[in-house]
Amino acid sequence: MLKSIQNLFFPPRCYSCQKIVPELTPVCSICDLKVLKTHFSFDKKNAVFWSVQNHFPIEKAYSPLYFEKNSPTQKLLHHQKYKDPNLFCEYFLSKISREILQEIKKEITAILPIPLSPSKEKNRGFNQIVPFAKTLSKALDIPIIENYLLRSTESSSQVFRNKEERKIQIQGNFHLGKEKMSDHHFLLVDDLCTTGSTLGECAKTLCQNSNNKVSVFSLAYVG
């Protein structure tokens, strides 16, 4: 009853354009059409793979969405990053085909979210990619491992840095926080792949002195 009254005066709205939408619907049908899918496969042939492969050898890569400025995708990711990391997990999961999920499930042994620097996580109160990584873990029945891959240093925003500056800034920024694991095929999960430098440096850290393999997943790719 209280929820119905609340919805009457404060109806649910699309997080992109603010149109009224049905309850539990994050975006309207028009904005949903503007959330552009990549139609990538989970393989070695897509742009995400080559972005990361240029920094460190990986097995496979996948991203379900394209990132464009001022698009619904950007607005959803911004809300996830700075306001509520739990809100769009099921929506983002719905953008991944069953075939892709099965391909990932066949090969991956553990899911690892990309860590934030301690200061950023403290300021925000969360790591924005962890809730989605947990949603993916549950959907695939693959364990998620937190606090194994850690950020070693604080770093400033990479938003206005070019490819080479990002690569230099991120070098040596990660370490392993527990006893080293071996013979795993890890899936690194991040919200955005731009140059691939962060994902590449994480893959490098996970594969040092071990028989580990790494594949990567980003919610969106900056094409």
Contacts in CASP RR format, 6 or more apart in sequence:
PFRMAT RR
TARGET T0000
AUTHOR 0000-0000-0000
METHOD contacts of the structure
MODEL  1
MLKSIQNLFFPPRCYSCQKIVPELTPVCSICDLKVLKTHFSFDKKNAVFW
SVQNHFPIEKAYSPLYFEKNSPTQKLLHHQKYKDPNLFCEYFLSKISREI
LQEIKKEITAILPIPLSPSKEKNRGFNQIVPFAKTLSKALDIPIIENYLL
RSTESSSQVFRNKEERKIQIQGNFHLGKEKMSDHHFLLVDDLCTTGSTLG
ECAKTLCQNSNNKVSVFSLAYVG
7 23 0 8 1.000
11 20 0 8 1.000
12 20 0 8 1.000
12 21 0 8 1.000
12 22 0 8 1.000
12 23 0 8 1.000
12 24 0 8 1.000
12 25 0 8 1.000
13 19 0 8 1.000
13 20 0 8 1.000
13 21 0 8 1.000
14 20 0 8 1.000
14 21 0 8 1.000
14 25 0 8 1.000
14 26 0 8 1.000
14 27 0 8 1.000
14 28 0 8 1.000
14 31 0 8 1.000
15 26 0 8 1.000
15 27 0 8 1.000
15 72 0 8 1.000
15 75 0 8 1.000
15 76 0 8 1.000
15 79 0 8 1.000
15 87 0 8 1.000
15 88 0 8 1.000
16 27 0 8 1.000
16 28 0 8 1.000
16 31 0 8 1.000
16 34 0 8 1.000
16 72 0 8 1.000
16 75 0 8 1.000
16 76 0 8 1.000
17 27 0 8 1.000
17 28 0 8 1.000
17 30 0 8 1.000
17 31 0 8 1.000
17 72 0 8 1.000
19 28 0 8 1.000
19 30 0 8 1.000
21 27 0 8 1.000
21 28 0 8 1.000
26 76 0 8 1.000
26 87 0 8 1.000
26 88 0 8 1.000
26 91 0 8 1.000
27 35 0 8 1.000
27 72 0 8 1.000
27 76 0 8 1.000
27 91 0 8 1.000
31 72 0 8 1.000
32 72 0 8 1.000
34 71 0 8 1.000
34 72 0 8 1.000
34 73 0 8 1.000
35 65 0 8 1.000
35 71 0 8 1.000
35 72 0 8 1.000
35 73 0 8 1.000
35 76 0 8 1.000
35 95 0 8 1.000
36 65 0 8 1.000
36 66 0 8 1.000
36 68 0 8 1.000
36 71 0 8 1.000
36 73 0 8 1.000
37 64 0 8 1.000
37 65 0 8 1.000
37 66 0 8 1.000
37 95 0 8 1.000
38 46 0 8 1.000
38 63 0 8 1.000
38 64 0 8 1.000
38 65 0 8 1.000
38 66 0 8 1.000
38 221 0 8 1.000
40 46 0 8 1.000
40 47 0 8 1.000
40 48 0 8 1.000
40 62 0 8 1.000
40 63 0 8 1.000
40 64 0 8 1.000
40 221 0 8 1.000
41 62 0 8 1.000
41 100 0 8 1.000
41 103 0 8 1.000
42 60 0 8 1.000
42 61 0 8 1.000
42 62 0 8 1.000
42 100 0 8 1.000
42 103 0 8 1.000
42 104 0 8 1.000
42 215 0 8 1.000
43 49 0 8 1.000
43 60 0 8 1.000
43 61 0 8 1.000
43 62 0 8 1.000
44 53 0 8 1.000
44 59 0 8 1.000
44 60 0 8 1.000
44 61 0 8 1.000
46 61 0 8 1.000
46 62 0 8 1.000
46 63 0 8 1.000
47 221 0 8 1.000
47 223 0 8 1.000
48 61 0 8 1.000
48 62 0 8 1.000
48 63 0 8 1.000
48 193 0 8 1.000
48 216 0 8 1.000
48 218 0 8 1.000
48 221 0 8 1.000
49 58 0 8 1.000
49 60 0 8 1.000
49 61 0 8 1.000
49 216 0 8 1.000
51 61 0 8 1.000
51 193 0 8 1.000
51 194 0 8 1.000
51 195 0 8 1.000
51 196 0 8 1.000
51 199 0 8 1.000
51 221 0 8 1.000
52 58 0 8 1.000
52 61 0 8 1.000
52 193 0 8 1.000
52 196 0 8 1.000
52 199 0 8 1.000
52 200 0 8 1.000
52 203 0 8 1.000
52 216 0 8 1.000
53 61 0 8 1.000
54 196 0 8 1.000
55 167 0 8 1.000
55 196 0 8 1.000
55 197 0 8 1.000
55 199 0 8 1.000
55 200 0 8 1.000
55 201 0 8 1.000
55 203 0 8 1.000
55 204 0 8 1.000
56 200 0 8 1.000
56 201 0 8 1.000
56 203 0 8 1.000
56 204 0 8 1.000
56 207 0 8 1.000
57 203 0 8 1.000
58 199 0 8 1.000
58 200 0 8 1.000
58 203 0 8 1.000
58 213 0 8 1.000
58 214 0 8 1.000
58 215 0 8 1.000
58 216 0 8 1.000
59 107 0 8 1.000
59 185 0 8 1.000
59 213 0 8 1.000
59 214 0 8 1.000
59 215 0 8 1.000
60 107 0 8 1.000
60 215 0 8 1.000
60 216 0 8 1.000
61 193 0 8 1.000
61 215 0 8 1.000
61 216 0 8 1.000
61 217 0 8 1.000
61 218 0 8 1.000
62 100 0 8 1.000
62 104 0 8 1.000
62 215 0 8 1.000
62 216 0 8 1.000
62 217 0 8 1.000
62 218 0 8 1.000
63 193 0 8 1.000
63 217 0 8 1.000
63 218 0 8 1.000
63 219 0 8 1.000
63 220 0 8 1.000
63 221 0 8 1.000
64 92 0 8 1.000
64 95 0 8 1.000
64 96 0 8 1.000
64 100 0 8 1.000
64 219 0 8 1.000
64 220 0 8 1.000
65 73 0 8 1.000
65 92 0 8 1.000
65 95 0 8 1.000
65 219 0 8 1.000
65 220 0 8 1.000
65 221 0 8 1.000
66 73 0 8 1.000
66 220 0 8 1.000
66 221 0 8 1.000
66 223 0 8 1.000
67 73 0 8 1.000
67 74 0 8 1.000
67 77 0 8 1.000
67 192 0 8 1.000
67 220 0 8 1.000
67 221 0 8 1.000
67 222 0 8 1.000
67 223 0 8 1.000
68 74 0 8 1.000
73 220 0 8 1.000
76 88 0 8 1.000
76 91 0 8 1.000
76 92 0 8 1.000
77 191 0 8 1.000
77 192 0 8 1.000
77 219 0 8 1.000
77 220 0 8 1.000
79 87 0 8 1.000
79 88 0 8 1.000
80 87 0 8 1.000
80 88 0 8 1.000
80 128 0 8 1.000
80 132 0 8 1.000
80 191 0 8 1.000
81 124 0 8 1.000
81 128 0 8 1.000
81 191 0 8 1.000
82 124 0 8 1.000
82 128 0 8 1.000
85 126 0 8 1.000
85 127 0 8 1.000
85 128 0 8 1.000
85 129 0 8 1.000
85 130 0 8 1.000
85 131 0 8 1.000
85 132 0 8 1.000
86 131 0 8 1.000
88 132 0 8 1.000
89 131 0 8 1.000
89 132 0 8 1.000
89 134 0 8 1.000
89 135 0 8 1.000
90 135 0 8 1.000
92 132 0 8 1.000
92 135 0 8 1.000
92 219 0 8 1.000
93 132 0 8 1.000
93 135 0 8 1.000
93 136 0 8 1.000
93 139 0 8 1.000
101 139 0 8 1.000
101 140 0 8 1.000
104 140 0 8 1.000
104 142 0 8 1.000
104 187 0 8 1.000
104 215 0 8 1.000
104 217 0 8 1.000
105 140 0 8 1.000
105 141 0 8 1.000
105 142 0 8 1.000
107 185 0 8 1.000
107 215 0 8 1.000
108 140 0 8 1.000
108 142 0 8 1.000
108 185 0 8 1.000
108 186 0 8 1.000
108 187 0 8 1.000
108 215 0 8 1.000
109 142 0 8 1.000
109 143 0 8 1.000
109 184 0 8 1.000
109 185 0 8 1.000
109 186 0 8 1.000
110 142 0 8 1.000
110 143 0 8 1.000
110 144 0 8 1.000
110 145 0 8 1.000
110 181 0 8 1.000
110 184 0 8 1.000
110 185 0 8 1.000
110 186 0 8 1.000
110 187 0 8 1.000
111 133 0 8 1.000
111 136 0 8 1.000
111 137 0 8 1.000
111 140 0 8 1.000
111 142 0 8 1.000
111 143 0 8 1.000
111 144 0 8 1.000
111 145 0 8 1.000
111 186 0 8 1.000
111 187 0 8 1.000
111 189 0 8 1.000
112 133 0 8 1.000
112 144 0 8 1.000
112 145 0 8 1.000
112 146 0 8 1.000
112 148 0 8 1.000
112 149 0 8 1.000
112 186 0 8 1.000
112 187 0 8 1.000
112 188 0 8 1.000
112 189 0 8 1.000
112 202 0 8 1.000
112 206 0 8 1.000
113 127 0 8 1.000
113 129 0 8 1.000
113 130 0 8 1.000
113 133 0 8 1.000
113 144 0 8 1.000
113 146 0 8 1.000
113 189 0 8 1.000
113 190 0 8 1.000
114 129 0 8 1.000
114 149 0 8 1.000
114 188 0 8 1.000
114 189 0 8 1.000
114 190 0 8 1.000
114 198 0 8 1.000
114 199 0 8 1.000
114 202 0 8 1.000
115 121 0 8 1.000
115 127 0 8 1.000
115 149 0 8 1.000
115 150 0 8 1.000
115 151 0 8 1.000
115 174 0 8 1.000
116 124 0 8 1.000
116 127 0 8 1.000
116 128 0 8 1.000
116 151 0 8 1.000
117 151 0 8 1.000
117 153 0 8 1.000
117 154 0 8 1.000
117 155 0 8 1.000
118 151 0 8 1.000
118 154 0 8 1.000
119 154 0 8 1.000
121 127 0 8 1.000
128 191 0 8 1.000
129 189 0 8 1.000
129 190 0 8 1.000
129 191 0 8 1.000
129 219 0 8 1.000
130 146 0 8 1.000
132 189 0 8 1.000
132 191 0 8 1.000
132 219 0 8 1.000
133 144 0 8 1.000
133 189 0 8 1.000
134 144 0 8 1.000
136 142 0 8 1.000
136 189 0 8 1.000
136 217 0 8 1.000
137 143 0 8 1.000
137 144 0 8 1.000
142 187 0 8 1.000
145 181 0 8 1.000
147 177 0 8 1.000
147 178 0 8 1.000
148 176 0 8 1.000
148 177 0 8 1.000
148 178 0 8 1.000
148 181 0 8 1.000
149 174 0 8 1.000
149 176 0 8 1.000
149 177 0 8 1.000
149 188 0 8 1.000
149 202 0 8 1.000
149 205 0 8 1.000
149 206 0 8 1.000
150 174 0 8 1.000
150 175 0 8 1.000
150 176 0 8 1.000
150 177 0 8 1.000
151 173 0 8 1.000
151 174 0 8 1.000
152 172 0 8 1.000
152 173 0 8 1.000
152 174 0 8 1.000
152 175 0 8 1.000
153 172 0 8 1.000
153 173 0 8 1.000
155 169 0 8 1.000
155 170 0 8 1.000
155 173 0 8 1.000
156 169 0 8 1.000
158 165 0 8 1.000
158 166 0 8 1.000
158 169 0 8 1.000
158 170 0 8 1.000
158 194 0 8 1.000
158 198 0 8 1.000
161 169 0 8 1.000
163 195 0 8 1.000
163 197 0 8 1.000
166 194 0 8 1.000
166 195 0 8 1.000
166 197 0 8 1.000
166 198 0 8 1.000
167 195 0 8 1.000
167 197 0 8 1.000
170 197 0 8 1.000
170 198 0 8 1.000
170 201 0 8 1.000
171 201 0 8 1.000
172 201 0 8 1.000
172 205 0 8 1.000
173 201 0 8 1.000
174 201 0 8 1.000
174 202 0 8 1.000
174 205 0 8 1.000
175 205 0 8 1.000
176 205 0 8 1.000
176 206 0 8 1.000
180 209 0 8 1.000
180 210 0 8 1.000
181 210 0 8 1.000
181 212 0 8 1.000
182 210 0 8 1.000
182 211 0 8 1.000
182 212 0 8 1.000
183 210 0 8 1.000
183 211 0 8 1.000
183 212 0 8 1.000
184 212 0 8 1.000
184 213 0 8 1.000
185 212 0 8 1.000
185 213 0 8 1.000
185 214 0 8 1.000
185 215 0 8 1.000
186 206 0 8 1.000
186 212 0 8 1.000
186 213 0 8 1.000
186 214 0 8 1.000
186 215 0 8 1.000
187 214 0 8 1.000
187 215 0 8 1.000
187 216 0 8 1.000
187 217 0 8 1.000
188 199 0 8 1.000
188 202 0 8 1.000
188 203 0 8 1.000
188 206 0 8 1.000
188 214 0 8 1.000
188 215 0 8 1.000
188 216 0 8 1.000
188 217 0 8 1.000
189 216 0 8 1.000
189 217 0 8 1.000
189 218 0 8 1.000
190 198 0 8 1.000
190 199 0 8 1.000
190 216 0 8 1.000
190 217 0 8 1.000
190 218 0 8 1.000
190 219 0 8 1.000
191 218 0 8 1.000
191 219 0 8 1.000
191 220 0 8 1.000
192 218 0 8 1.000
192 219 0 8 1.000
192 220 0 8 1.000
192 221 0 8 1.000
192 222 0 8 1.000
193 199 0 8 1.000
193 216 0 8 1.000
193 218 0 8 1.000
193 220 0 8 1.000
193 221 0 8 1.000
193 222 0 8 1.000
194 222 0 8 1.000
199 216 0 8 1.000
199 218 0 8 1.000
200 216 0 8 1.000
202 214 0 8 1.000
203 214 0 8 1.000
203 216 0 8 1.000
206 212 0 8 1.000
206 214 0 8 1.000
207 213 0 8 1.000
207 214 0 8 1.000
END
